[in-house]
Amino acid sequence: MAPTAFFRIKEYGPRLGVDPRLTTVLGRMGMFKELSDAEVDAGFRIAEVYGRYEWLKGLPRRSAASPSYEHGFGTKEIHLDRLTQDELKRHNKAVRRAQKAFDQMLGCIGSQHALIERVCVLNQEPGPIHKSKLAAVLHKVAIQMGLIVDTGTKPKPKVPTKDDGALLAEAAVDALVQWFGDRNSKPTHFSLVNNSDWKASRGITGSDGRYHHTIVVPLRDLTAEQMDGKLRLACAVAGMLETTGAETGDAT
């Protein structure tokens, strides 16, 4: 199988400039290995199908959407009354193709379309209990799209490497810094959050004196104390000081 788009983003994105898809919910779940590369790629393509379908149908652009949706949504407004006969024929053909792709995608997603739309299109964080459903649906879509060979068996969970904890911590801190960077700011302090509602997870909250933002980090095979140490080290490298004042426990 050829490398997926997300594999290439992970490999080359940080060297050539961060791809905006890397900082999305899907991108972060891929970096944390909560989703496979092919499953993340399927999520990106779903958002593109949504964007192209809604653009060609003349629907308004969503005010908050993922970069993949924006990529699928055209840059120009379509004025049907200004098209020539040949242009109108090509447009109608494109609409039929987009409709077919959209219908096939919805048929594959089934009853989980609301969850898929919320995560893939609107770039919203899924709740802990929804992550397994999200992975299952995206795996099914990845098979449908030819990104995964269907062997008839369920995918086995990835075995974390001995350095997995450090990679997770670094990815979490990078996502935290990126969140503040999108708002022309930089977190100066951090605190670690242990929320009883998060199963086998740890939270890291950043603060710049105005904003607070929390990233949830899966512990995988690590203890909370081990992950805390790796998070503190990653934050120290990023130049953040530890404090209890920034702790909120609210994941956004």
N, C-alpha and C positions, 0 to 999 in steps of 0.2 A: 504494500500500500504506500502511496506517495505521502510525504509528510503533510499534516494538516496545516491550515493557515495559522492556527494558534501555536503550533510547534515552531513555525518560522518566527512568529511574533516574539515568543519567549527567547529564542536563540539570538535573534538579531536586533530586536526592538531596543533593548537597553543600550546597544552600541551605536545605533544610528539615530537615536532620539526616541523617547517613549511613545509607542503607539497608543492612542487614546483608548483603544479596546482593552489594553492591558490593565487599566485602572478601573474597569467596569466591574460589576458584581460577578459576571461570568469569568472575566479575566482573573479576578482575585481568587475565585473558587478553583480555577485551573491551577494557579500558582500554589495554592494550599493543597492540591491534589484531592480535592473533594469531587472534582469532575475530571474525566480524562480529556486529553487534547481533542479527540474527535467529538466528544460531547459538547465541549466549549465551542468548537467550530460549528456544530449543528445549531447551537443557540445563536451564534452570530448570523448564520444564514437565515434562520427563522425571522430575525429582526429585519434583515434585508428584504425578505419576501413581504413582510408587513409594510415596509416603507414603500416599495415599488407598487404594491397593490393599491395602497391608499393614495399615492400620487397620481397614478393613472386613472383612478376612479374620481379624481377631483376632490378628495376629502381634504380638510384642513390639516396642515402639519401639526403634529403634537408639540405642545410647548416644552415638555420635558421628555426626552427620549434618548436612547442609547446611540453611540456613534454608528453602529451597524444600521440602525433604522434610518439615520440621517444619510448614510451612504446609499441606501436603497431609494430614498425619497429624492425625486428630481430637484435640480436647482432652479428650474424655470417653471413658471406658471403656464399651464396649458390653456390656450384659447381656441376652442374647437371652431369657432366662427371664422378664425383667421387661417385655418389650414386649407391647403389645396386638396383636391380630390385624392391625389396619390398619398399625401401626408396623412389624410384622414383614414385611408385604408390601412396604412402602416400602423397608425395609432390604434385603430380598432383591433388589429391583429395582436398588437402588444398587450392590449387590455385583456383579450381572450387568454393569452399565455399567462398573464399575471393572475387572472381569475382561476385558471386551472391549477397553477402552482399553489395558490392560496387555499383552494378547496382540498387539494391533496395533503397539504400540511395540516389543516384542521382535522382531516380524517385520521391522520397519524397521531395527532396530539390527543384527540378524544376529549374526555371530560375535564382534562387538566389545562384547558386553553387559558383560563383566567390566571393560573399560576405562571404559565409560560409567558403570557403577555406581560405580566407584571415584572418578571425578572429580565427577560430577553429584550423586550421593547422599551419598557419604562425604566429599566435599570434600577429596580428596587430590590432591597435585600429580602430573601425568603426567610421565613421563620425556621428555627431548628428542626421542627417536625416536618417541614415541607421539603427539606433538602434531598431526602432519599427519593421522594416522588419526582422531584425535578430531575435528578440523575437518571431515573428509570425512563422517563419520557424522552429526555435528550438522547439517551442510548438508543431507544427505539427509532427516533428520527434519524440519528446518525447511520443506522443500518439502512433505513429507507433511502437515504441520500448516497449510499455507497461509501461512506467514510469508515465503516467498520464491516468486516466480514462476519456474517451471522453464522456462528458455529453450532447454534442450537443450545448453547449453555449460557448460563448467566455470567456476566463479567466478574472475575475475581477481584477483590479489593487489592489495591496496590500495597506492597510491603514497603513500609518507610525505610529509607536508608538511615545509617547512623548519624548523618548530618542533617536529617530532615527537620529536626527541631530548630536548628540555626537558620535553615532556609525559610521556614515558616515565619520565624521571628523577624528576619530581615524583610520579607515580603510584606508583613503586617505594618512594620514601621515605614516602609516605602509608601504603602497605600495611605498611611496616616499623613505623611509629609505631602503627598500629592494632593490630598483633600484640602489641606490648608493652602498649598500652592495655587490651586484653582481659584482661591479667594484672595490671591495676592498677599499671602501671609505665610508664617512659618511657626510651627509649634515650638514653644520654649520649655514646656514642662510636660510631664506624663505621670500617670498613675495606673496601677494594675487593679483590675476589677474582677471580683469573684462573685458572679451572679448565680443564685441557686436555680434560676430558670434555664441557665445554659448548661446542657449536659456535656461533660467531657470537653469543656471549652474554657478559655481564659479571655478576658477583655483587656484592651489597652486603650486608655483615654489620653488624648493630647489636648493641650490648651495653649492659647496665645494671649490670654488675658481678656479676650472678647468671645472667642468661640471655644466650644468643647466638642470633640468628636471621638467616637468609640469604634474600634475595630475588634471583632470577635475572632479569636484564634483557636483552632481545634488543637487539643492536646495530643491526639493520636496515641502513641505508646509512651508518652512522657508523663511524668507527674506534674502537678501544678507548680511545685517548687522548681523543678528543672526548667519548665517553660518560662517561669518568672526570671530565672537567671539569664536565659537567652534573650528575653525581651529587654531586660535592663542593659545588657551588653549592646544590643542593637540600637537602643535609644541613646546610650552614651556615645556611640559612634556618630549618631545623627546630631549630637550636641544638645540633647534634652536633659533636664534635671528632673529628678523624681520628687513628687509632692503628693500629698493626699487631697489637696484642695481642688484638683482638676477632676477627681473621680465623680462620675455620674452614673455609670452602669447602664446607660441607655445606648443601645446599638443603633447606629443610623447608617 
